[in-house]
């Protein structure tokens, strides 16, 4: 038996214990070489596809609904998000079927030891901000909910959320900045809140590194499903650049429990 971990995302049978290790583990001397190669290919395929691995679900799954808005995607006039665009046969079109706007990584982290990852999975984020998914009913503690995307700031729930019982777990990041740890949410309009845009490098800050990438791609006239496409419309242009500049000026960065 072996386990594979990629960027804290578990790619293994669901009865394996979770870990926050980001390396291949438990490949011992008796592990067939073909198994090791298969594991490596699985990692590379997952990484190239921006990871579509969902939550590991065992027996008796339970429902969860997280509501999250992305600053770059949010369209206040419609009170919903732009659906992610990409290039197909030279034309810009929806990357995902409606109503999916993009995909997000949802993590559950230990309430006392935040650096301990309990479980995680990639889920569809709809235009209205809802992300519904199933996870194991064996999760019966309180956990911090962490949201990650390809180009917005990692954001943590203000308090650990109770997952005890069998009822659907719901958490809404959009109703107040107090729903995030350290009040670390952007006011979007319509009295709704969302994740700060612009962390292209995913280093926990919106800074000169993100700005330089965006400027370069604006100059190149880059198009497609790229992290610098902050608003998801398929083009890297002044609209994306202005969002990054604004958040660089604000000194935006991740706020999380110690």
C-alpha positions as CSV (number, residue, x, y, z in Angstrom):
1,X,0.0,0.0,0.0
2,X,1.2,3.5,-0.8
3,X,0.0,7.1,-0.4
4,X,0.5,10.0,-2.7
5,X,0.3,13.6,-1.6
6,X,0.4,16.7,-3.9
7,X,0.4,20.2,-2.4
8,X,-1.4,18.9,0.7
9,X,-4.1,17.2,-1.5
10,X,-4.6,13.6,-0.7
11,X,-4.5,11.3,-3.8
12,X,-5.1,7.9,-2.1
13,X,-7.7,5.5,-1.0
14,X,-10.1,7.2,1.4
15,X,-9.3,4.9,4.3
16,X,-5.7,6.1,4.4
17,X,-4.9,8.5,7.2
18,X,-4.7,12.2,6.1
19,X,-1.4,14.0,6.2
20,X,0.0,17.4,5.4
21,X,3.1,16.0,3.8
22,X,3.6,17.0,0.2
23,X,5.9,14.2,-0.8
24,X,5.4,10.6,-1.9
25,X,5.5,8.5,1.2
26,X,5.5,4.8,2.1
27,X,7.1,3.6,-1.1
28,X,9.3,0.9,0.4
29,X,11.9,-1.4,-1.0
30,X,9.2,-3.9,-2.0
31,X,7.1,-1.4,-3.9
32,X,7.1,-2.4,-7.6
33,X,8.9,0.0,-9.9
34,X,5.8,0.2,-12.0
35,X,3.8,1.4,-9.0
36,X,6.3,4.2,-8.3
37,X,6.1,5.3,-12.0
38,X,2.3,5.2,-11.9
39,X,2.4,7.3,-8.7
40,X,4.6,9.9,-10.4
41,X,2.4,10.0,-13.5
42,X,-0.7,10.5,-11.3
43,X,1.0,13.5,-9.6
44,X,2.1,15.1,-12.9
45,X,-1.4,14.5,-14.5
46,X,-3.1,16.0,-11.5
47,X,-0.8,19.0,-11.4
48,X,-1.2,19.7,-15.2
49,X,-5.0,19.6,-14.9
50,X,-5.0,22.0,-12.0
51,X,-6.2,19.1,-9.9
52,X,-9.7,17.8,-10.1
53,X,-9.4,15.4,-7.1
54,X,-12.5,15.7,-4.9
55,X,-12.9,14.9,-1.3
56,X,-12.1,11.3,-0.3
57,X,-15.5,9.9,0.6
58,X,-16.0,6.6,2.4
59,X,-19.2,5.1,3.8
60,X,-22.1,7.3,4.9
61,X,-21.1,10.5,3.2
62,X,-22.6,13.8,4.4
63,X,-23.4,17.1,2.6
64,X,-21.6,20.4,3.0
65,X,-22.3,23.7,1.3
66,X,-19.8,26.5,1.3
67,X,-20.6,30.0,-0.1
68,X,-17.7,31.9,-1.5
69,X,-17.4,34.8,-3.9
70,X,-14.2,35.8,-5.8
71,X,-13.5,39.5,-6.0
72,X,-12.1,39.3,-9.5
73,X,-15.1,37.3,-10.9
74,X,-17.9,39.1,-9.1
75,X,-20.3,41.2,-11.2
76,X,-22.2,43.5,-8.8
77,X,-24.8,44.4,-11.4
78,X,-25.8,40.8,-11.7
79,X,-25.0,39.7,-8.1
80,X,-23.1,36.7,-9.4
81,X,-19.7,35.7,-10.8
82,X,-18.3,35.6,-14.3
83,X,-18.0,32.0,-15.6
84,X,-14.3,31.2,-16.3
85,X,-13.4,31.6,-20.0
86,X,-10.7,29.9,-22.1
87,X,-9.7,29.6,-25.7
88,X,-11.2,26.9,-27.8
89,X,-10.5,26.8,-31.6
90,X,-9.4,30.4,-31.4
91,X,-12.6,31.5,-29.7
92,X,-13.2,32.5,-26.1
93,X,-15.8,30.2,-24.5
94,X,-16.9,28.8,-21.1
95,X,-14.3,26.5,-19.6
96,X,-16.9,24.7,-17.5
97,X,-20.6,24.0,-18.1
98,X,-23.1,26.4,-16.5
99,X,-23.5,27.2,-13.7
100,X,-19.9,26.5,-12.7
101,X,-17.7,29.6,-12.5
102,X,-14.5,27.9,-11.5
103,X,-13.1,25.3,-9.1
104,X,-11.8,25.9,-5.6
105,X,-9.8,23.9,-3.1
106,X,-11.6,23.4,0.2
107,X,-9.4,22.3,3.2
108,X,-10.4,21.3,6.7
109,X,-7.7,22.0,9.2
110,X,-7.4,21.0,12.9
111,X,-8.9,23.6,15.2
112,X,-5.9,23.4,17.7
113,X,-3.1,22.8,15.3
114,X,-3.9,24.8,12.2
115,X,-0.9,23.4,10.2
116,X,-2.5,20.0,10.4
117,X,-4.5,19.2,7.3
118,X,-7.4,16.9,8.0
119,X,-8.8,16.5,4.5
120,X,-9.2,18.5,1.3
121,X,-10.8,18.4,-2.1
122,X,-11.5,20.4,-5.3
123,X,-15.1,21.3,-5.8
124,X,-17.2,23.2,-8.3
125,X,-17.9,26.9,-7.4
126,X,-21.1,28.1,-9.0
127,X,-21.9,31.6,-10.3
128,X,-24.0,32.3,-7.2
129,X,-21.0,31.5,-4.9
130,X,-22.3,28.1,-3.7
131,X,-20.0,25.0,-3.6
132,X,-21.9,21.8,-2.6
133,X,-20.0,18.6,-2.0
134,X,-19.9,15.4,0.0
135,X,-17.4,14.3,2.6
136,X,-17.0,11.5,5.1
137,X,-19.4,11.4,8.0
138,X,-16.5,10.2,10.1
139,X,-15.5,13.9,10.4
140,X,-17.1,14.8,13.6
141,X,-15.0,17.6,15.1
142,X,-14.6,21.3,14.7
143,X,-12.4,22.4,11.8
144,X,-11.2,25.6,10.2
145,X,-12.4,25.8,6.7
146,X,-9.8,27.1,4.2
147,X,-10.5,28.2,0.7
148,X,-7.9,28.3,-2.0
149,X,-8.1,29.3,-5.7
150,X,-5.6,29.7,-8.6
151,X,-5.4,33.5,-8.3
152,X,-7.2,34.8,-5.2
153,X,-5.9,35.0,-1.6
154,X,-6.2,31.9,0.7
155,X,-8.9,32.6,3.2
156,X,-9.8,31.0,6.5
157,X,-13.0,30.7,8.4
158,X,-13.2,33.1,11.4
159,X,-13.8,30.3,13.8
160,X,-13.6,26.5,13.7
161,X,-16.9,25.1,12.2
162,X,-18.7,22.3,13.9
163,X,-19.1,19.1,11.7
164,X,-20.7,17.0,14.4
165,X,-23.8,15.0,13.7
166,X,-25.3,14.1,10.3
167,X,-27.0,17.3,9.2
168,X,-25.7,19.3,6.2
169,X,-22.8,21.6,7.2
170,X,-23.2,25.2,5.8
171,X,-20.8,28.1,6.0
172,X,-21.2,31.4,4.2
173,X,-18.2,33.7,3.7
174,X,-20.2,36.3,1.8
175,X,-22.4,37.9,4.4
176,X,-19.8,39.8,6.5
177,X,-16.0,40.3,6.7
178,X,-16.3,38.8,10.2
179,X,-16.8,35.4,8.5
180,X,-13.1,35.2,7.7
181,X,-10.2,35.0,10.1
182,X,-8.9,38.5,10.7
183,X,-11.8,40.0,8.8
184,X,-9.7,39.3,5.7
185,X,-12.4,39.7,3.0
186,X,-13.0,42.3,0.3
187,X,-16.3,44.3,0.2
188,X,-17.7,43.6,-3.3
189,X,-21.0,45.5,-3.5
190,X,-24.6,44.5,-2.6
191,X,-23.3,44.2,1.0
192,X,-21.5,41.0,0.0
193,X,-17.9,40.0,0.7
194,X,-15.4,37.8,-1.2
195,X,-11.8,36.6,-1.4
196,X,-9.2,39.2,-2.4
197,X,-8.0,38.9,-6.0
198,X,-4.4,38.9,-7.2
199,X,-2.3,36.2,-5.4
200,X,-1.1,34.8,-8.7
201,X,2.0,33.2,-7.3
202,X,0.0,31.7,-4.4
203,X,2.7,32.8,-1.9
204,X,0.2,34.4,0.5
205,X,0.6,38.0,-0.6
206,X,-0.6,40.3,-3.3
207,X,2.6,42.0,-4.1
208,X,5.2,43.1,-6.7
209,X,5.7,39.5,-7.9
210,X,2.0,39.2,-8.9
211,X,2.1,42.6,-10.4
212,X,5.1,41.9,-12.6
213,X,3.5,38.7,-14.0
214,X,0.3,40.6,-14.8
215,X,2.1,43.5,-16.5
216,X,4.2,41.1,-18.6
217,X,1.1,39.2,-19.7
218,X,-0.9,42.4,-20.5
219,X,2.0,43.5,-22.7
220,X,2.0,40.1,-24.4
221,X,-1.8,40.3,-25.0
222,X,-2.0,36.9,-23.3
223,X,-5.3,35.0,-23.4
224,X,-6.7,31.8,-21.9
225,X,-7.1,30.1,-18.6
226,X,-4.1,31.7,-16.9
227,X,-3.7,32.8,-13.2
228,X,-3.1,36.4,-14.3
229,X,-6.7,36.4,-15.7
230,X,-8.0,37.8,-12.5
231,X,-11.6,38.3,-13.6
232,X,-11.9,35.0,-15.6
233,X,-12.9,36.5,-18.9
234,X,-10.2,34.8,-20.9
235,X,-8.1,38.0,-21.5
236,X,-5.2,39.4,-19.4
237,X,-5.7,43.1,-19.7
238,X,-6.1,46.4,-17.9
239,X,-9.1,45.1,-15.9
240,X,-7.0,42.4,-14.3
241,X,-4.1,44.8,-13.8
242,X,-6.2,47.4,-12.0
243,X,-7.4,44.8,-9.5
244,X,-3.8,43.6,-8.7
245,X,-2.5,47.2,-8.4
246,X,-5.3,48.1,-6.0
247,X,-4.6,45.1,-3.7
248,X,-0.9,45.6,-3.9
249,X,-1.4,49.1,-2.6
250,X,-3.5,47.8,0.3
251,X,-0.8,45.4,1.3
252,X,-3.1,42.4,1.1
253,X,-1.9,39.1,2.6
254,X,-3.1,35.9,4.1
255,X,-4.3,36.0,7.7
256,X,-4.5,32.7,9.4
257,X,-4.3,31.1,12.9
258,X,-0.7,30.5,14.2
